[in-house]
Each structure stands twice: as structure tokens, then as C-alpha cells.
């Protein structure tokens, strides 16, 4: 039986230390710990996906997380992932849900599964509600920000919030016209204007 420990925080400036410390107390080695600094809204995370790849978990292995909301914050996505691991005979253990950590006597698996399903249903609902509250607070905070030059401005930094405005390069009109007429490809126009694909098409939509 192999063990992997999975830790997650939502952003790059948040700290994984508390989760990693809990894993170390259980005897986890550095190579057994997998971490992501990405949102819990879904499971499209680079290192989590690596656990599901050919180099990751196998039947009979165990995946351990500190708390259910570190695993994910979307209820349906959480249940879907738990079912994914179950079908592959990989046990998911959550340190803060003690019943998931118990060694199950042979023949009693269904009892523990029933208990765990109830707990996970409740806690995943709470995790999802908490995520919705965070998003609501963020929206309310942005709504209350002062407006300067047509943009919301942070009261803490005095800087505009959101993505910066994309400025048209000096050679935009020339290359845009050539692209529209089919004289150059979009890729060539991007290269000439030194624009990323997303920025190029955003400017196109503004024309």
C-alpha cells in the first residue's frame, strides 16, 4: 500500500505549512506530499491531475488530505472525485473526519461507508457555502470601491482593480487592416504587434 498526501491553498501567497506539518506528524516523507496553489472550485489542478496519471496512485493506495475543503470546495465535484477514487480501489482519508481514518474490520465496510457518506455530504455542502460567501464578500468589496477615471480603485493600494487595459500598439491599425484583408495571418499580426493571442482578439472585438 502506497500513501500520498495532498495539500492545497487557493493562491500563491498563502502558506501550506499547517497542512504539511500535519502530514509530517503522520510520518509523511517529502516525496509523498503533493501540493497545489490553486482554487478549490474544481479539480483541474496541475499536481492533483498528476496523482491521476500513470505516475500517480494505484489500486490499494491511500490519498490523505488535512481537511475536506482543502480537497475541494464544490460539493458535486468533491463527490465525483471521491467516486472516481473509490472505483479505482483507492481510499481517501480526511484527517479532520476521524471516521475516514479508522481501519475498517472485514465485513463492516458498509457501516463506515454510510457514516462517511453522511459526514462528507454535510461538510462538502459547508465548504461550498463558504466558497460562495467568499465570492459574495469579494463582489461586495469591489462594489464599495471608489471609482476613478471610470475604474474601481482599491482603498488599500490606490491602484485600479481588475485586469489592466490593453493598449493598442502603434502598428495596430496597419496590421489589423492587413489581417482583415487576408494579407497576413492572425499569428503574423500578433507577432508584428507583440501581442498575446487573448490580447489580440480582445482588441479585435473592440474594433
N, C-alpha and C positions, 0 to 999 in steps of 0.2 A: 504494500500500500504506500503510495506516494502522497505527500502533502504539499499544497500550495496555499499561500496566504495572500489575500488580495486587499489592498488599501486604496482608498480614493478620497480626494478632495476636489472641490469644484473649480478652483483657479490656481494659477501658478504661484501666487503669493501666499497661499495657505500652507499649513505645515502638516506633514504626515507623521510626525514624531509620536504622537499619542497612540496611533494605531500600530505603528511599528514596534513600539515598546511593549504593547500587549502581546504581539506575536513573539517577540524575543523571550518573554516570560514563559511562553509555551515551548520554548526550545527551537524556534524557527531560525534557520540559517539564512544569510543574506540572499543566497541564490534561490531560496524558496519563496521569497517575498516579491510580489508583483504589484506595481503602483501605477496609478493614473492620476493626472491632474486635469480632469475634465468633468463636465456637467453630468449629473445623475438622471437627466431627463430620458436618456435611452442608453443602450449598451454598445453603441458604435464608438468604442474607445480602443485606442491602438493596442495597449498592453493586455487589456481584457480579451480582445479578439485573439491575441497570441495564445492565450490559455486554451482556446478552442481549436487552434491549428494543430498540425501534425506534430509540433514540438511541445504541445501542452499536455493537458490531463488525459488520463487513460481510465478505462473501466476499473473500479476498485479504489481509485484515488479519492482524496478528500480536498475540498476547497473551503477554506476558513476565512470569514470576514469578521471584523470587530462588531459592527452594527448593521442592521438591515438597510438603513438609509445610506450607508457607505457603499453597499452593493448597488442600490438604485433608488430613485425617488418616484418612479412611475409605477403604479400598482400593477397594471396589466403587463408591463414589460418585466417586472420582477417575477410575477407568476409564470410568465412564458419562459424566462431563463431557468427558473427552478425546475420546470418540467423538462426543459432541454437536458439539464444535467442528470435528472432522475432517469430518463430514458437511456442514458449512456452509463448508468450504474455508477455515477459519481455523486458522492454525498456532499451536500453543502451544509456547513456548520456555522452558526452565528454565535459568537461569544456572549453577546448580550441577550440571547434567547437560550437559557441553560438547557432546556429540553432537547435542543438540537445537538448538544454536546455529549449527551448520555450514550453509553454503549448499550445498544438495544438487545435484550435477550432474544434468542431464536424463538420465533413463533409469536412474539409480541410486537413485531414491527408495525402492524396496522394501528395499534393503540397510540404509539408515539407519533406516527404519521398524522393521525387525526388531530392530536393535540397541537402538533407543529403547524398544521394547515390553518387551524383556527388562529393561532398566535400570529402567523405570517400574514394572514388576511387582515387582521386588525392593524398590525404595525405597518404594513405596506400602505394601508389607507391613510394612516397618520403621516407617514413620510411624504405621500403625495399631497396631502393637505398642507403640510409645512412648506413644500416647494411652491405651491400656489400662493401661500401667504407671502413668501419671499418675493415672488414676482409682482404681487399686488403692491407691496411696500416700495419696490423699485419704481413701479409706474407712478405711484402717488408722490414719491420723492421727485421724480422728473417733472411731474405736472406742477409741483410747487416751486420749481426753479425759476429765477428771473429770466427774462428774455432780453438779449442784447444783439442788435443788428440782425434780428429775425431768428436768432438761435437761442436755445436753452443754455444757460451758463451755470456751472457748478458754484454753489455758495462757498465751498471749501477752497477750491483752487482758482476760481475766477475764469476757468477755461470753458470753452464750448463743449457740450457733451455730444456723444454720438460720433459717427464716422466723419472725418474731415471732408470738406467739399473737394471734389476733383476738379482741378483747374485744367482748362484746355491748353495743350502745348501750342507754341507759336505756329507750328506747321500743321495744326489740326485741320483747318479748312481745306488746305491743299490735298492732304492725304484722304480726308473724308470724301471729297469730290471724286478722286481717282477710284476709291473703293466702290462708291455708289455706281460709277460708270463701268465698273468691272475691269478697270485698267490694272489694278493691283488686288491682291488677296487681302482678307482681313488680317491674316498673320503678318503680312508685309507692312500693312498700315500700322499695326501695333508696334512693330519693330522700329519703324520710322519715327513714331511719336513717343517711343519708350513708355508704352502703357501696358498694364496687365490686361488680360482678356476681360475681366469683370469691369474694369475701369473704362475700357474701350467701348463696350456695349452700353454702359451706363450713359456715356456721352452721346452715343448714337441715339439712344432713346430720348435724349433731350433736344435733338435736332427737330 
